[in-house]
Amino acid sequence: MGKSGGFSLLELVISMFLIALVIAGTLLLLAGNLMMIQKANERLVATALGQYQVELVKGIDFPPVYYDLEEDFGQETEIEPPGVGWGEDYTPEGYRDKFKVERYVVGYDSYGRIVDAGLSEQDYYDRAVYLKVYIYILRRKNNYRILETLVLVSKNGLY
């Protein structure tokens, strides 16, 4: 009796197991790469939305400068912006399904005191000589903070 030229059942099972391991590892690697690409794309869009908001903030129109060079400016204690996820939505139309853009403005008067937030928008900007604008880019489904930035704007045009 001669030796047969085929594979034994044990050899086939071992080779199938090894092939399954290689395929599973490859699929896991591809899935990880796809997740990284998705996060990179999300970060890219969030950065573009943040830059768009910064450009909008730079266009805030202050009334003429009369007195904004006080020596004791900014002596008041800093305040924290309100909780993220509860603010007004500034997201451009095409991105509202995945992102949320929030902006919080803190104005300071010529003595460095925080301007009363209860004023109308026009009075608020009339009294403010310096603004801190907090911009948050959030993931819409869970309010995860993707990007945050702070923009400083003064009446004399310095940022």
C-alpha positions in Angstrom: 0.0 0.0 0.0 1.4 3.3 -1.0 1.0 6.6 0.6 -1.9 8.7 -0.8 -1.1 12.1 -2.3 -3.9 14.0 -0.5 -4.1 15.9 2.8 -5.3 14.4 6.0 -8.3 15.8 7.8 -6.1 17.2 10.6 -4.0 19.1 8.1 -7.1 20.6 6.5 -8.5 21.7 9.8 -5.2 23.3 10.9 -4.8 25.1 7.5 -8.4 26.4 7.6 -7.8 27.7 11.2 -4.7 29.5 10.1 -6.5 31.0 7.1 -9.3 32.2 9.3 -6.9 33.8 11.7 -5.2 35.7 8.9 -8.5 36.8 7.4 -9.9 37.9 10.8 -6.7 39.9 11.6 -6.9 41.6 8.2 -10.6 42.5 8.7 -9.8 43.9 12.2 -7.0 46.0 10.8 -9.2 47.3 8.0 -12.0 48.2 10.5 -9.5 50.0 12.7 -8.2 52.0 9.7 -11.7 52.9 8.6 -12.5 54.2 12.1 -9.3 56.3 12.1 -10.2 57.7 8.7 -13.7 58.5 9.9 -12.4 60.4 13.0 -9.8 62.2 10.9 -12.6 63.4 8.5 -14.8 64.4 11.5 -11.9 66.4 12.9 -11.2 68.0 9.5 -14.8 69.1 9.1 -14.9 70.4 12.7 -11.8 72.4 12.1 -13.3 74.0 9.0 -16.5 74.8 11.0 -14.4 76.3 13.7 -12.5 78.5 11.3 -15.8 79.6 9.8 -17.0 80.7 13.2 -13.8 82.5 13.9 -14.2 84.4 10.7 -17.8 85.3 11.6 -16.7 86.5 15.1 -14.0 88.7 13.5 -16.8 90.5 11.7 -18.6 91.6 14.9 -19.2 95.3 14.4 -18.4 97.4 17.5 -19.5 101.0 17.8 -16.8 103.7 17.5 -13.9 103.6 20.0 -14.2 106.3 22.7 -12.5 105.0 25.8 -11.0 101.5 25.9 -7.5 102.1 27.2 -8.0 101.6 31.0 -5.1 100.5 33.1 -7.1 98.3 35.4 -8.8 96.4 32.6 -9.4 92.8 33.3 -9.1 92.8 37.1 -12.4 91.0 37.6 -12.4 87.3 38.1 -12.7 85.2 35.0 -15.9 83.3 34.5 -16.4 79.9 32.9 -18.6 79.5 29.9 -21.9 77.8 30.4 -22.3 74.0 30.0 -21.6 72.8 26.6 -24.6 71.2 24.7 -27.2 73.7 25.9 -26.4 76.7 23.8 -27.8 78.2 20.6 -27.0 76.2 17.4 -24.8 78.1 14.9 -24.3 75.1 12.6 -24.4 75.8 8.9 -27.3 74.2 7.1 -25.4 71.3 5.4 -23.8 70.0 8.6 -26.7 69.9 11.1 -27.2 66.1 10.9 -23.7 65.3 12.4 -22.4 68.5 14.1 -23.5 71.2 16.4 -21.6 74.6 16.7 -22.1 76.6 19.9 -20.8 80.1 20.6 -20.7 81.8 24.0 -19.7 85.5 24.2 -18.4 87.2 27.3 -18.1 91.0 27.0 -16.0 93.3 29.2 -16.5 97.0 29.6 -13.8 99.7 29.6 -13.1 99.0 33.3 -12.6 95.3 32.8 -16.0 94.3 34.3 -18.2 91.7 32.7 -21.0 93.3 30.8 -24.5 92.5 32.0 -25.8 89.6 29.9 -29.4 90.8 30.4 -29.0 93.6 28.0 -30.2 93.6 24.4 -27.7 92.4 21.9 -27.0 95.9 20.6 -26.6 97.4 24.1 -24.3 94.5 25.0 -22.0 95.1 22.1 -22.2 98.9 22.6 -20.9 98.6 26.2 -18.3 95.9 25.5 -14.8 96.9 24.5 -13.4 93.5 24.6 -15.0 90.1 23.9 -14.1 86.5 24.7 -15.9 84.2 22.3 -15.9 80.5 23.2 -16.5 78.3 20.1 -17.4 74.6 20.5 -17.8 72.1 17.7 -19.8 69.1 19.1 -20.8 65.7 17.7 -24.6 66.0 17.4 -25.6 62.6 18.7 -23.8 62.7 22.1 -22.6 66.3 22.4 -19.0 65.0 22.4 -16.6 68.0 22.2 -14.6 67.5 19.0 -13.0 71.0 19.0 -13.0 74.1 21.1 -11.4 77.5 20.6 -11.3 80.9 22.2 -11.3 84.0 20.1 -10.4 87.4 21.7 -11.8 90.5 20.0 -11.3 94.1 21.0 -12.8 97.4 19.7 -9.5 98.5 18.3 -9.4 95.5 15.9 -6.8 93.4 17.7 -7.5 89.7 18.0 
